[in-house]
Amino acid sequence: MSFDLGLQDQVALVTGGGQGIGAEIARTLGRVGCKVVIVDLAKEPAENVAKEIKEQGGTSLALAADVTSFPAVTSLVDEVKNTLGATSVLVNCAGGGTRGWFVESVPETWERDIRLNLLGVMNCTRAVLPDMVERKKGVIVNIVSEAGRVGEAGLAAYAAAKGGVISFTKSLARELGRYGIRVNAVAPGATMTPRLAPRLMEKWDKMVKSYPLGRLGEPQDIAKAVLFLVSEMSGFVTGQVLSVSGGYTMV
């Protein structure tokens, strides 16, 4: 039995797509027929992932942009439209946090985390929405974090920003449903990306005890959840936050 995911030749824009979770999401969408636009702050990592997708027979475009700049993002979206067509799938994956106790932090670090993790999502979403509304078609998935759902010591500003994205996701789902646009979020737990793996391995024995499934996440775990949410398999799902954390949280 086959099932049409409804993604063939759809233009999918993935921010933070040059590495880690974002790169795996981009590869996965490329494998199911999307024309994948990989956006990263540095162009070389994005180009490397785009090359992988093309070598597998897919279509991909690598672009460099700072998602915290609305003019940069709107220019990028226009370039995508002129090159591949209007964006119909947006995955907001660009993000990162500054570790440290809040009592010892300074406003500059809070502002950096909020600009990247919350305002970056708002910038990219606002840039693609006019075409989605006009076409009455579109899917947006925001990569949040379990920290945004339940809090995380040492990542207060990051958690606050991700919590803001969760509320933004739900609010947009209510606004955009009338246009046939769905908006959801995926909340990963600790995930073994190349950047985080060394630090996670140092705490492996302690951390893995908190995960009922007995392991930490892999980027492919998150990519599969995103694939579900952008495909026709979730055609009646909007405004939801899907936890992909091996049971770390159950709320």
C-alpha positions as CSV (number, residue, x, y, z in Angstrom):
1,M,0.0,0.0,0.0
2,S,1.4,3.4,-1.0
3,F,0.5,6.8,0.4
4,D,0.9,10.1,-1.2
5,L,2.6,12.5,1.2
6,G,1.6,15.5,-1.0
7,L,5.1,16.9,-1.0
8,Q,6.4,16.1,-4.5
9,D,7.9,19.3,-6.0
10,Q,6.8,21.5,-3.0
11,V,9.3,24.2,-2.1
12,A,10.4,23.6,1.4
13,L,12.5,26.2,3.2
14,V,14.6,25.0,6.2
15,T,16.4,27.5,8.4
16,G,19.4,26.3,10.3
17,G,19.6,23.6,7.6
18,G,23.4,23.5,7.3
19,Q,24.0,21.3,10.3
20,G,22.6,19.0,13.0
21,I,18.8,18.6,13.2
22,G,18.2,21.1,10.4
23,A,20.5,19.3,8.0
24,E,18.7,16.0,8.6
25,I,15.3,17.6,8.1
26,A,16.5,19.0,4.8
27,R,17.8,15.6,3.6
28,T,14.6,13.9,4.6
29,L,12.4,16.4,2.8
30,G,14.7,16.1,-0.3
31,R,14.2,12.3,-0.3
32,V,10.4,12.6,-0.5
33,G,10.5,15.0,-3.5
34,C,10.6,18.5,-2.0
35,K,12.6,21.2,-3.6
36,V,14.6,22.1,-0.5
37,V,16.0,25.5,0.3
38,I,18.7,25.3,2.9
39,V,19.2,28.5,4.8
40,D,22.1,29.0,7.2
41,L,24.2,31.9,8.6
42,A,27.2,30.4,6.8
43,K,26.8,29.4,3.2
44,E,29.4,26.6,3.0
45,P,27.6,24.2,5.4
46,A,24.3,24.8,3.5
47,E,26.0,24.1,0.2
48,N,27.4,20.8,1.6
49,V,23.9,19.6,2.5
50,A,22.4,20.9,-0.8
51,K,25.1,18.9,-2.6
52,E,24.1,15.7,-0.8
53,I,20.5,16.2,-1.8
54,K,21.4,16.8,-5.4
55,E,23.6,13.7,-5.5
56,Q,20.6,11.7,-4.5
57,G,18.6,13.1,-7.4
58,G,16.8,15.9,-5.6
59,T,16.5,19.6,-6.1
60,S,18.1,22.0,-3.6
61,L,19.3,25.5,-3.2
62,A,21.7,26.8,-0.5
63,L,21.4,30.4,0.7
64,A,23.1,32.4,3.5
65,A,21.0,34.7,5.7
66,D,20.7,36.0,9.2
67,V,17.2,35.1,10.3
68,T,17.3,37.9,12.9
69,S,17.2,40.4,10.1
70,F,13.7,40.9,8.6
71,P,15.1,42.6,5.4
72,A,17.5,39.8,4.8
73,V,14.8,37.2,5.2
74,T,12.3,38.9,2.9
75,S,15.0,39.3,0.3
76,L,15.8,35.6,0.6
77,V,12.2,34.6,0.2
78,D,11.9,36.7,-2.9
79,E,15.0,35.0,-4.3
80,V,13.5,31.6,-3.6
81,K,10.2,32.6,-5.3
82,N,12.0,33.8,-8.4
83,T,14.2,30.7,-8.6
84,L,12.1,27.7,-7.5
85,G,8.6,29.1,-6.8
86,A,6.7,30.2,-3.7
87,T,7.5,28.6,-0.4
88,S,4.8,26.1,0.6
89,V,6.6,24.4,3.5
90,L,8.6,26.4,6.2
91,V,10.6,24.6,8.9
92,N,12.0,27.1,11.4
93,C,15.0,25.2,12.9
94,A,17.6,27.9,13.3
95,G,18.3,28.4,17.0
96,G,20.7,28.0,19.9
97,G,21.1,29.0,23.5
98,T,23.5,30.5,26.0
99,R,24.2,28.4,29.0
100,G,24.6,29.8,32.5
101,W,22.7,30.7,35.6
102,F,20.3,33.6,35.0
103,V,21.4,35.4,38.1
104,E,24.9,35.7,36.6
105,S,23.7,36.6,33.1
106,V,23.6,39.9,31.3
107,P,20.9,41.5,29.1
108,E,23.0,41.1,25.9
109,T,22.8,37.3,26.2
110,W,19.0,37.3,26.8
111,E,18.5,39.6,23.8
112,R,20.7,37.4,21.6
113,D,18.7,34.2,22.5
114,I,15.4,35.9,22.0
115,R,16.3,37.5,18.7
116,L,17.5,34.2,17.3
117,N,15.0,31.7,18.7
118,L,11.8,33.9,18.8
119,L,12.2,36.9,16.5
120,G,14.0,34.8,13.9
121,V,11.0,32.5,13.7
122,M,8.6,35.5,13.5
123,N,10.7,37.1,10.7
124,C,10.8,33.9,8.5
125,T,7.1,33.2,9.1
126,R,6.0,36.7,8.2
127,A,8.1,36.7,5.0
128,V,6.5,33.5,3.6
129,L,2.9,34.1,4.7
130,P,1.7,36.5,2.0
131,D,2.2,33.9,-0.7
132,M,0.7,31.1,1.5
133,V,-2.4,33.2,2.3
134,E,-2.8,34.1,-1.4
135,R,-2.5,30.5,-2.5
136,K,-4.5,29.2,0.5
137,K,-1.8,26.6,1.0
138,G,1.1,26.2,3.4
139,V,2.6,24.3,6.3
140,I,4.8,25.7,9.0
141,V,6.7,23.6,11.6
142,N,8.6,25.3,14.3
143,I,11.4,23.4,16.1
144,V,11.1,24.3,19.7
145,S,12.4,22.4,22.7
146,E,11.3,20.5,25.8
147,A,13.0,23.4,27.6
148,G,10.2,25.6,26.2
149,R,7.5,23.3,27.5
150,V,8.8,22.5,31.0
151,G,11.8,24.9,31.6
152,E,15.5,24.1,31.9
153,A,17.9,25.3,34.6
154,G,20.8,27.1,33.0
155,L,18.9,28.0,29.8
156,A,16.3,30.4,31.1
157,A,16.3,32.9,28.3
158,Y,16.5,30.2,25.7
159,A,13.5,28.4,27.3
160,A,11.6,31.7,27.5
161,A,12.2,32.3,23.8
162,K,11.1,28.7,22.9
163,G,8.0,29.0,25.1
164,G,7.2,32.2,23.1
165,V,7.5,30.2,19.9
166,I,5.0,27.6,21.3
167,S,2.5,30.4,22.0
168,F,3.2,31.9,18.6
169,T,2.6,28.6,16.9
170,K,-0.8,28.2,18.6
171,S,-1.9,31.8,17.9
172,L,-1.0,31.5,14.2
173,A,-2.8,28.2,13.9
174,R,-5.9,30.0,15.0
175,E,-5.4,32.9,12.6
176,L,-4.4,30.9,9.6
177,G,-6.7,27.9,9.6
178,R,-9.2,29.9,7.5
179,Y,-6.6,29.9,4.7
180,G,-5.9,26.2,4.9
181,I,-2.5,26.9,6.5
182,R,-1.4,24.5,9.2
183,V,1.1,25.5,12.0
184,N,2.7,23.0,14.4
185,A,5.8,22.6,16.5
186,V,8.2,19.8,17.3
187,A,9.8,19.8,20.8
188,P,13.0,17.7,20.8
189,G,14.7,16.4,24.0
190,A,18.4,16.0,24.2
191,T,19.5,15.1,20.7
192,M,22.9,13.7,19.6
193,T,23.9,16.3,17.0
194,P,27.6,16.5,16.0
195,R,27.9,19.8,18.0
196,L,26.2,18.5,21.2
197,A,27.3,14.9,21.1
198,P,30.6,15.3,22.9
199,R,29.0,17.2,25.8
200,L,26.1,14.7,26.0
201,M,28.4,11.7,26.1
202,E,30.1,13.2,29.2
203,K,26.8,13.0,31.0
204,W,25.4,9.9,29.2
205,D,24.9,7.6,32.2
206,K,23.1,10.2,34.2
207,M,21.0,11.6,31.3
208,V,19.9,8.4,29.8
209,K,18.2,7.4,33.1
210,S,15.7,10.2,32.5
211,Y,14.6,8.8,29.2
212,P,12.1,5.8,29.4
213,L,13.2,4.6,26.0
214,G,16.7,4.2,27.2
215,R,18.5,6.5,24.8
216,L,18.9,10.1,23.7
217,G,17.5,11.4,20.5
218,E,19.0,11.3,17.0
219,P,18.5,14.0,14.3
220,Q,16.5,11.5,12.3
221,D,14.0,11.2,15.1
222,I,13.2,14.8,14.8
223,A,13.2,14.8,11.0
224,K,10.6,12.0,10.9
225,A,8.3,14.0,13.2
226,V,8.7,17.0,10.9
227,L,7.9,14.9,7.8
228,F,4.7,13.7,9.5
229,L,3.6,17.3,10.3
230,V,4.4,18.7,6.9
231,S,2.8,15.9,5.0
232,E,-0.8,15.0,4.2
233,M,-0.6,12.4,7.0
234,S,-1.3,15.2,9.4
235,G,-3.8,17.1,7.3
236,F,-6.2,17.6,10.2
237,V,-3.5,18.6,12.7
238,T,-2.7,22.2,13.6
239,G,-1.7,24.2,16.7
240,Q,0.0,21.2,18.3
241,V,3.4,20.6,19.9
242,L,4.7,17.2,19.3
243,S,7.2,16.0,21.9
244,V,10.0,13.9,20.5
245,S,11.9,13.1,23.6
246,G,11.7,9.4,24.3
247,G,9.3,10.1,27.1
248,Y,11.5,12.6,28.9
249,T,8.4,14.7,29.4
250,M,4.8,13.4,29.5
251,V,2.7,16.6,29.9
